[in-house]
Each structure stands twice: as C-alpha cells, then as structure tokens.
Amino acid sequence: MPSGGSPGWTEFPGPRSDRSGSRTSTGLLLCVIGFLISWIPVIGGLGGLLGIGGLILVFLGRDDFNDPHPRNVTIGAVLIVVGFLVAVFATVAFAVSIATTVAEPGLTSGELAPQLTSDFQSFMIAILASSLLEGLGQFAMIYSITDGVGRGLMGVGILASFATGVYIYTVVSTEIGGVVQQSVTGGGLNTAPIDALSAQLQNLRLLAAIPALIFAYVYWRTRDDVVQGRTDDLRAPATISGF
C-alpha cells in the first residue's frame, strides 16, 4: 500500500544499516577498556571518561536493535545519570558541611569529631547508593543483548561492587572519628593521621578491581556476540523505499 507523500511509493524492510551496530560494538569496546583501568590509581579518571564515551555510543546505537533493547538502554542511561547526580550532590554537600563545621567558632575537638564523622558517614552512604544505581544502569544497557551467563556475571559484579563499598565504609567509618580527634588535638592541625587514612583508603579502593574486571569480561562477551552476528536476530531491519 502506498505510504508517505509520493503515490506508488512504499517502504519495505531492507538490509539493516551497520552504522548503529558499529556504534554499539565500538561503545562496548570503550567500556571494556574503561572498566579495565578505572580502578588503577592516577589513570582511573581516564577509564571513567572512556566508559562514559562508550555508554554514549551504546545509547546512540540502541535503535539498531528491536525492543526491549532500546527501552532498556534508555532506562540504563537514566539510572547512570541519576547515580552520577547523586554522587555530585553528595560531594558538594559534604564539602559545604565540612567547611561550615570547621568555621563554626567555639567548637572543641571533642565536638568536632562526632560532627565530621556523621558528615562522612552520610557521604559514604550516598556514594554507595550512587554506585548501586550506576551498576544497575550498566547492567540495563546490555541486558537484552547479552546471554544468560553474562546476566548472571553482571549480577555477581554488582553484588561485588556493593559489598566492596560496604566494606570500605565499615573500615573507614570506624577510624574517621579517631583520625579527626588526633588531627585537631593540641590547637593546630596535624595532617599525619589524615594522610595515613587517605593512604589506607587508596589501598582499599584497589578492591574495586574485582567488580571492574567482571564488568569488563561481560561487556567483552557481549561485544563479541554483536560482532560475530550472534545477536542478529535482535537487530532491527532498516527500511528502504521503492515502487
């Protein structure tokens, strides 16, 4: 039946366009590289940027697949953005709270330590929530185009990431009060306890390698499926026009 504005002109399924498929596979590859280096000190920020670029490409290529992939990718993108905003808001609120507390006149070290400890605990809880949202978002981005093994491993990775965050929170929360107390005792600021805790925190962050490597492996498996054509039955055909 004719369609559009031209009489006798119709649309019918034709060969799919590879442009979006290429964007999806390239995006997945960038995510793999990002996961592999995201937990490494100094260059971890580069891994985060590569991961963001990869997820953007996966989002742009979502319509090359049939539903529910486009919908799941959109949901994943929303979760990731919300998680990022939670982290930004928590960081700003934490910095403002510290500055306000320290500037308050007349506070003794005994009063300052509990307040800063409470601020830090609230900050860490928000970061845990942010990490969970982002992990779920990364899962949703590939849920429809990965296999059962990939989905199971992503679940394990999310649990490992959350468990790692809880462990770091538990360890640091038990020490932050004493560190603050030691740092402000004596009328001056002793940065040695803070530096020691920062070094310990950096070492604990290396535990993030476990979920990161799991995510990298699952994204690599998914990319291989896309490149090798094992997801072709999920691909949306292009439409071409003709008489």
C-alpha positions as CSV (number, residue, x, y, z in Angstrom):
1,M,0.0,0.0,0.0
2,P,1.4,3.4,-0.8
3,S,2.8,5.4,2.0
4,G,4.3,8.9,2.6
5,G,3.6,11.8,0.2
6,S,4.5,10.1,-3.1
7,P,1.9,8.0,-4.9
8,G,3.0,4.5,-5.6
9,W,5.9,4.8,-3.3
10,T,6.1,2.3,-0.5
11,E,8.5,1.2,2.2
12,F,9.6,-2.3,2.9
13,P,12.2,-4.0,5.1
14,G,15.7,-3.9,3.6
15,P,19.2,-4.8,4.8
16,R,20.0,-3.3,8.1
17,S,22.3,-0.4,8.4
18,D,25.6,-1.3,10.1
19,R,26.2,2.2,11.4
20,S,24.4,1.8,14.6
21,G,25.7,-1.7,15.0
22,S,29.2,-0.3,14.7
23,R,28.5,2.3,17.3
24,T,27.2,-0.3,19.7
25,S,30.3,-2.6,19.3
26,T,32.7,0.4,19.5
27,G,30.9,1.7,22.6
28,L,31.1,-1.7,24.2
29,L,34.9,-1.9,23.5
30,L,35.4,1.6,25.0
31,C,33.5,0.4,28.1
32,V,35.7,-2.7,28.4
33,I,38.9,-0.5,28.3
34,G,37.3,1.9,30.8
35,F,36.4,-0.9,33.2
36,L,39.9,-2.4,32.9
37,I,41.7,0.8,34.0
38,S,39.0,2.5,36.1
39,W,40.4,1.1,39.4
40,I,44.0,1.9,38.8
41,P,45.3,5.0,40.7
42,V,46.3,8.0,38.6
43,I,44.7,6.8,35.3
44,G,41.4,5.7,36.8
45,G,39.8,9.0,35.7
46,L,40.7,8.2,32.1
47,G,39.0,4.9,32.4
48,G,35.9,6.8,33.6
49,L,35.9,9.1,30.6
50,L,36.3,6.2,28.2
51,G,33.4,4.4,29.9
52,I,31.2,7.4,29.5
53,G,32.1,7.7,25.9
54,G,31.4,4.1,25.4
55,L,28.0,4.2,27.0
56,I,27.0,7.2,24.9
57,L,27.8,5.2,21.8
58,V,25.7,2.3,23.1
59,F,22.9,4.7,23.7
60,L,23.2,6.2,20.2
61,G,23.1,2.7,18.7
62,R,20.2,1.4,20.6
63,D,17.6,1.7,17.8
64,D,19.6,-0.7,15.6
65,F,18.0,-3.5,17.8
66,N,14.4,-4.5,18.4
67,D,12.6,-3.8,21.6
68,P,13.2,-4.2,24.5
69,H,16.8,-3.2,23.9
70,P,16.1,0.5,23.1
71,R,13.9,0.7,26.2
72,N,16.4,-1.0,28.5
73,V,19.2,1.2,27.2
74,T,17.2,4.3,27.9
75,I,16.4,3.0,31.4
76,G,20.1,2.3,32.0
77,A,21.1,5.7,30.9
78,V,18.6,7.3,33.3
79,L,19.9,5.2,36.2
80,I,23.5,6.1,35.4
81,V,22.7,9.9,35.1
82,V,20.8,9.8,38.4
83,G,23.6,7.9,40.1
84,F,26.1,10.5,38.8
85,L,24.0,13.4,40.1
86,V,23.6,11.7,43.5
87,A,27.4,11.5,43.7
88,V,27.9,15.1,42.7
89,F,25.3,16.4,45.1
90,A,26.7,14.3,47.9
91,T,30.3,15.5,47.3
92,V,29.2,19.2,47.2
93,A,27.1,18.8,50.3
94,F,29.9,17.0,52.1
95,A,32.4,19.8,51.3
96,V,30.0,22.5,52.3
97,S,29.2,20.7,55.6
98,I,32.9,20.3,56.5
99,A,33.6,24.0,55.7
100,T,30.7,25.1,57.8
101,T,31.5,22.9,60.7
102,V,35.2,23.8,60.8
103,A,34.4,27.5,60.6
104,E,32.0,27.4,63.5
105,P,33.6,29.2,66.4
106,G,34.0,27.7,69.8
107,L,33.9,24.0,68.8
108,T,36.2,21.7,70.8
109,S,37.9,18.7,69.3
110,G,35.5,16.5,71.2
111,E,32.5,18.2,69.5
112,L,34.1,18.5,66.1
113,A,35.0,14.8,65.7
114,P,31.4,13.4,66.0
115,Q,30.1,16.0,63.6
116,L,32.7,15.3,60.9
117,T,32.2,11.6,61.4
118,S,28.5,11.9,60.9
119,D,29.0,14.0,57.7
120,F,31.4,11.4,56.4
121,Q,29.1,8.5,57.0
122,S,26.2,10.3,55.2
123,F,28.6,11.0,52.3
124,M,29.7,7.4,52.1
125,I,26.1,6.1,52.2
126,A,25.2,8.5,49.3
127,I,28.2,7.2,47.3
128,L,27.1,3.6,47.9
129,A,23.7,4.5,46.5
130,S,25.2,6.2,43.6
131,S,27.5,3.2,42.8
132,L,24.5,0.8,43.0
133,L,22.4,3.0,40.6
134,E,25.3,3.2,38.1
135,G,25.9,-0.6,38.3
136,L,22.2,-1.3,37.6
137,G,22.3,1.1,34.8
138,Q,25.3,-0.6,33.2
139,F,23.5,-3.9,33.6
140,A,20.4,-2.5,31.9
141,M,22.4,-1.1,29.0
142,I,23.3,-4.6,27.8
143,Y,20.6,-6.8,29.4
144,S,18.8,-7.5,26.1
145,I,21.9,-8.3,24.0
146,T,23.9,-10.4,26.4
147,D,23.2,-14.1,27.3
148,G,22.3,-15.8,30.5
149,V,25.9,-16.2,31.6
150,G,26.5,-12.5,31.0
151,R,23.5,-11.6,33.0
152,G,24.5,-13.8,35.9
153,L,28.0,-12.4,35.9
154,M,26.7,-8.9,35.9
155,G,24.6,-9.7,38.9
156,V,27.7,-11.0,40.6
157,G,29.6,-7.9,39.7
158,I,27.0,-5.6,41.1
159,L,26.9,-7.5,44.3
160,A,30.7,-7.5,44.5
161,S,30.8,-3.8,43.9
162,F,28.2,-3.1,46.6
163,A,30.0,-5.5,49.1
164,T,33.3,-3.7,48.4
165,G,31.7,-0.3,49.1
166,V,30.2,-1.6,52.3
167,Y,33.5,-3.0,53.5
168,I,35.3,0.3,52.7
169,Y,32.6,2.2,54.5
170,T,32.8,-0.1,57.6
171,V,36.6,0.1,57.8
172,V,36.9,3.9,57.3
173,S,33.8,4.8,59.5
174,T,35.3,3.1,62.5
175,E,38.5,5.1,62.2
176,I,37.4,8.5,61.0
177,G,36.4,9.7,64.4
178,G,39.8,8.9,65.9
179,V,41.6,10.5,62.9
180,V,39.7,13.7,63.3
181,Q,40.3,13.8,67.1
182,Q,44.0,13.3,66.6
183,S,44.2,15.8,63.8
184,V,42.7,18.7,65.8
185,T,44.0,18.0,69.2
186,G,46.6,20.4,70.5
187,G,45.2,23.6,68.9
188,G,46.7,23.0,65.5
189,L,46.1,20.8,62.5
190,N,48.0,17.6,62.4
191,T,47.7,16.1,58.9
192,A,49.6,12.9,59.6
193,P,46.5,10.9,60.7
194,I,44.6,12.2,57.7
195,D,47.4,11.2,55.3
196,A,47.5,7.8,56.8
197,L,43.8,7.3,56.4
198,S,43.9,8.6,52.8
199,A,46.7,6.0,52.0
200,Q,44.6,3.3,53.6
201,L,41.6,4.4,51.6
202,Q,43.6,4.3,48.4
203,N,44.7,0.7,49.1
204,L,41.1,-0.3,49.9
205,R,39.9,1.1,46.6
206,L,42.0,-1.5,44.8
207,L,39.3,-3.9,45.8
208,A,37.2,-2.2,43.1
209,A,39.3,-4.2,40.6
210,I,37.1,-7.3,41.3
211,P,33.8,-5.9,40.0
212,A,35.5,-3.9,37.3
213,L,37.1,-7.0,35.8
214,I,33.8,-8.8,35.9
215,F,32.1,-6.0,34.1
216,A,34.9,-5.8,31.6
217,Y,34.6,-9.5,30.8
218,V,30.8,-9.4,30.4
219,Y,30.9,-6.3,28.1
220,W,33.7,-8.1,26.1
221,R,31.5,-11.2,25.7
222,T,28.5,-9.0,24.7
223,R,30.6,-7.1,22.1
224,D,31.9,-10.4,20.7
225,D,28.3,-11.6,20.3
226,V,27.4,-8.4,18.4
227,V,30.5,-8.5,16.2
228,Q,30.1,-12.2,15.4
229,G,26.5,-11.8,14.5
230,R,25.1,-13.9,17.3
231,T,22.6,-11.0,18.1
232,D,21.4,-10.6,14.5
233,D,18.0,-12.0,15.4
234,L,17.6,-9.0,17.7
235,R,18.6,-6.5,15.1
236,A,16.0,-4.1,13.7
237,P,15.9,-4.1,9.8
238,A,16.3,-0.9,8.0
239,T,13.5,0.4,5.7
240,I,14.1,1.4,2.2
241,S,11.7,3.0,-0.2
242,G,10.7,2.0,-3.7
243,F,7.9,1.5,-6.2
